[in-house]
Amino acid sequence: MSREFRFVLCLVFAGFCASLISIGPARFVYTPLLPALIEAHWFSAADAVYLGAANLAGYLVGALSGRALARRWPDVNVLRLMLVLVAASFVGCAFPLSLSWFFIWRLLSGIAGGVVMVLIASTLLPHVPVARRGLASGVIFVGAGLGVVVSGTLVPWLMHWDLRVTWLGLAVFTAVLTLASWRAWPPAVPRSGPAGSTCLARPAAARTATVALLYVQYALMAAAFVPVMVFLVDFIARGQRLGASEGAYFWVLYGVGAMLGPALYRLLIDRFGATLTLRMMLSSQMLAMLALAQVDHHGVLACLTLLLGTFPSGIAPTMLARIHQWMAGAAQQAAVWSRATTAFAVLQAASAYGYSALFNHTDGRYALLFELGAGFMGLTFLMDFGYTALQRENKVA
């Protein structure tokens, strides 16, 4: 095994652990815990849904502040700190002293996830040989899918004790992974000068409209998948009256889909290109959400859940592939990805609160939420044809 290969392997392991922690447990663990929080009377149904949206609001704050933090301190140090913050947030959630206390810890968990998502690719991928970046990116984001699986399997096992043990167990799990990957990160190097900002980071004027459309598309994707991400387990457990254990089983299926997503869409990108892959993804997700709102057959629900699970972890490497395919230079790519993540986080947080309010206002109409998500997915699909037309105009210009 060559020294270069070992170095790349360490980088991929660090990124894998970071995405597993920050996009997996930090972001998705609340979903399988939602019915338990309500049943254990920690919070009312309305407050529990509201607290779920707190994490997404934190994700927005993290996406907005990630690049600023990396300009002030070495990005590797920032990433390590965020992973420690996730572990600390789980400890805080083990003691529900008040609604505001719990809200703050869920918010901090979201902030950590947003910072990691903004910085992880620009921190690790420049160290990876160009020929291996696609594979490395896919493996890194598989960690997010495994994180969903872990949250769906570890949480029910820990729940044999109680909610406090569950939160503390998640803290221990996160701390172990953080320590295991601590030395796998590349050397911490402070940024020199205004790199990553000003003129180098801005796309050419001729491409401004295309980049703006990309931001809008990515943001709409966030609004599209929030209903499934937030309400799936509660929909199965209470909406379908199948119970919390069945809800956890469906969450594991969702996680298996999330594990398959990066590799599946990477294969499709290599075969058909990023544009056609994205359109296949959007159309299939739209149809799956519409079906989820209408059917109640156990087997069909399981298949739909598996398909829907491929989206959250698969969309990030797919959009990164589109950006890398179209934008030249690491600085421009990092800047566009950071802004895209911010746009994603803005609409994710806003739509989470909107969906929560709608859910409470309609006395728990899950089908309406899924239909709205499908509508956003369909709108994004139609907009992609405009994106292609703008690209063609830029090439002619």
N, C-alpha and C positions, 0 to 999 in steps of 0.2 A: 504494500500500500504506500503510494507516494506521499510526500509531505504535503503537497498541494491538495491531494484528495482528502487527507485527514483534516486539513484546515477547513475545506468546504463542508465536510461532514459535521464538524463542530459548529459551523455557522448555521447549517440547516437544523441541527439539533436545538440550538439556542432559539432560532425562529419558531421551530415546531412547538417548543415548550411555551414560548411567549404567546403564540396564537391560541394554544390550548387553554392557557390560563385566562387570558384577557378577553378572548372572543367566546371561549367555552364557558367555564364556570362563572366568570365575572359578569358575563352578559346574559347567558342563557339559563343559569341555574335557578333563577327565580320562577321560571315558568312551571317546572314540575312541583315547586314548593307552594305555588299559589293556592291550590285547594286545601293543603295542609294548614297554611297560615290562617285561612278562614275557619276551618273546622276546629282548630285548636283555640280559636277566639283570641289570637294575638291581635288581629285587626278585623274590622268589618269588611264585607265584600267590596264596598266602594273604596275604602282606604287601601285595601290590598292591591286593587287595580291601579290606584293612584301611585302607590309606591313602586309598582312595576315600571311606570313611566318615568320615575325619578332616575333610574339607571340610564335611560335613553337621553334624558336631559344632560346627565353627566357626560355621556358619550359626545354630545355636541360641544360641551366646554373643552373636553380633551382634544377633540379634532381642531378646535380653534386655537388652542394654546400649545399644541405639540411642537410645531416648528419654532415658535418663540422660545420654548424651553430648551430646544436643541441648539439654538443660537447662543444661549447664555451658558449652557453646560454641555459637556460631551454627550452625544445622543445615547451612547451605550450606558452611561451612568443614569440618564433619565429613564431609559427602558428598565433597568434593574430596579430603580426606585418605584416605578409603576407596578411592577410585579409584587414588590413588598407591600405596596399600598393595597393591592387586591387581597392579600392574605390578612392584612389588618382589618379590612372592611368586613370580612367574614367573622372575625372575632367580635367586632362591634355589633353585627347583626344577631349574634347569639344572645344578646342582652337587650330586649326591646323595651328600653326604659320609657320611651314615648314615641309618638308618631314622628316628631321632628328628628329625634335621635336616629331612628331607623332610616328616615329619608336621607339624612346627611351621609350615612355609610353607603347606602345604595347609590347616591350621587357620586361619591368618591370612587366607588367601584367602576361606574360608568366613565368617569374622567380618565381613569387608568386605561380602560379599554380603548378610548378614543385616541389617546396619546400613542399607544402602542400601534394602532392601525395606521396612523399617519407616518410613524417613523420606521416601522419594521422593515419595509421594503427598501427604503433609501439608505438604511443603515447596513443591511446585509448584502443585498444583491450586487452593489458595485464591487464587492470583494470576490464574487463568484465569476468564473470564466463565462463569457457570453454564450458559448455553446451549451452551458448547463443551467442557465438562468431560468428557462422555462420549467425545467424539471424541479429545480430548487424551489421556485415560487409555488409550484403545485404541492410539494411535500410540506412546505412551511404552513400552507393554509389547510392541509389535511388535519393539522393540529386542532383547528377550530372545530372540525367535524368530530374528532375524537373527544373534544371537550364536551360536546353535546351528549355523546354516548356516555361519557363518564358521569355527567350530571343526571342522566336518566337511569343509571345503574347504581352509582354510589349513593345517591340521595335516598332511594327506597330502602337500601340496606341500612343506612344510618338512621332512617326514620323508624326502624324497629325499636330504637331507644326513644328519642324525642327530638323536637326541633332544635333545641340548644346543642345537643350532641351533633346534630347534622351540620349546623353552621361551623362548629369548632372542628369537626372532621374535615370539612372543606378547607378550612384555614390550614390545617396540617398538610393536607394533600398539596395545596398551592405552595406552601413553604418548602416542601420537599423538592418539588419540581424547580422552584426558583434557585435553590441551593445547588441542585444537580447541574443546572445550566449556567451557573454563575461564571465559570471560567471558560465557557465555550464561546462567549461573545468576542468579537475582535477587539484589539486594543482601543482604549478610549482616547480619542484624539480630538482636542478642542478645535472648533471651526475657526478658520482664519479669515478675517475680513468679512465682507457682507455676502459671503457665498450663500446661494440658495434664495437670494432675494434680488431686488432691483432688476436691471435689464436682462440679465441672463435667465432669470426665472420666468420672464413674461413671454408668452407666445407671440409670434409675429402678428402684425395687425390684420393681415389677410386671413388669418385663421381664427380671429377672435370669435366670430359667430359660431364656427364649428365647435370650438372649445366650450363656449357658453351652452350650446345645445347638449354637449356631453355632460356638463354639470347638471342640467335640468333632468336629463334622462336618469342619471345615477340617483338623483334625489327622489324622483318618482318611484324608482325601484324600492327605495327605503319605505316609502308610504305603502307600497304594494304588499310587502311581505310582513309588515308589522302585525296585522291581525292574526296570522298563523303563528308567528313567533311568540306573541304574548298570550293568546287565548286558546291554543291548540289543546293543551292538557286539560284546562278547565272545560272546554267544549266536550272532550271525550268523557271526563269524569262526571260532570254535572249536567251538561247539555244533552249528552247521549245516555246519561244515567248508567254508565258502565263502572263507575267507581275510580278511586284514586290509583289503585294498583294497575288497572287497565290504562289509565292515563299515563302512568310511568312507562308502561310497555310501548305505547304509541310514541312517547318522547324518545325512547331508545331507537325506534324505527326512524324517527326524524333525524336522530344523530347518525345512524348508519348512512342515511342519504347524504348528510353533511360530510361524512368521511369520503363518500364516493364522488361528491361534487367536483372538487378540484381536479382529480385525475380524469374523470369523465369529460369535463369540458376542455381540459388540456388536450386530450386525444381528438376531440372534435375540432378544436382550433387548428391543430396540426393537419387535420384532414381537410377541413372546409374553410378555414380562416375565421378570424375573430368576429366579423360582421354576421355571417350566416349562422355561426354558433350562437351568437347573442339573440338572433331572431328566433331560432329554434327554442332556446331557453325561455324567452319571454312568452311565446305562444303556448308552449306546453304548460308553463306555470299558470297562465291565465285560465286555461281550460281546467286544470287541476283544481284551482280555487273555486271556479264555478261549480264543479262537480261536488266539492267538499260541502258547499252550501246546500246541496240538494239531496245527497244520498245518505242512507243510514245503514247500509250493508257493511258488516264488520270487515270482510275481506277487501272490499273496494276502498273503504276508509284507510286500511293499512297500506294499500298500494299507493293511494294518493299522498299519504303522509311521507312515504319513502321518496316519492318524486319531489314533493315540495321541500323536503330536507336538503336536496342538492343545491338549492338556490343561495342561501345565505353564505355558505363557504365557497361556492363556485363563482359567484358574481365578482368578487374582488380580483382573483387572478385573471378572469376574463376581461374585466375593464383595464387591468394593468397591461394585459397583452395588447389591447387596442391602443392604449396610450403609448406604449413602447414601440408599436408598429408604426405609429404616425408621427410622434414627436422625436426630434433628434436631440441628444445630449441628456446626461443624467440630471443636470440642474433643472432643465425645463420639465422633464418627466416627473421629478420629485415635486416641483411646484404645482403642476397640473393635478397630480395625484392628491396632494394635500388639500387643494381647493375642492376637488371632487369629493373627498372624504368629508370635508366641512359641509358641503351642500347636502350630502347624504345624511349627515348627522342632524342638520337643521330640520329637514322634513321628517326624519325618523322621530325626533323628539316631539315636534309639533303634531304629527299624525298620531303618535302614541297617546298624547293627552286628548286629542280629538276623538279617537276611537274609544278611549276609556269613558269620556263624557257621553258619547253616543250609546255605548253599552249600558251605562247606568240609566240613561234617559229612556231607552227602549225596553227596559226590564230584561236585559240579557238576550237580545236577538243576535245570536252568533252568525246566522246566515247573512244578515245584512252587512256585517263587517267583512266577511269573506267575499261577498259580491263587490263591495267597494274596492277591496284589494285587487280583485280581478280587473275592475275597471281601470285602475291605475296601471296595471300591467299591460292592458291592451293599449292604453294611450302611449305608453313608452314604446311599445312595438311599432305603432304608427309613426311616431316621431323619428324612429331609426331610418326611415326612408328619406326624411328631410336631412338627416345627418349625412347620409351617403351622397345626396345631391350637392350639399355644401362642400364636401370633400372634392367632388368632381369639379366644381367651380374653382376651388383653390388651385387645383392642379392645372387647369386651363389658364388661370391668372398667372 
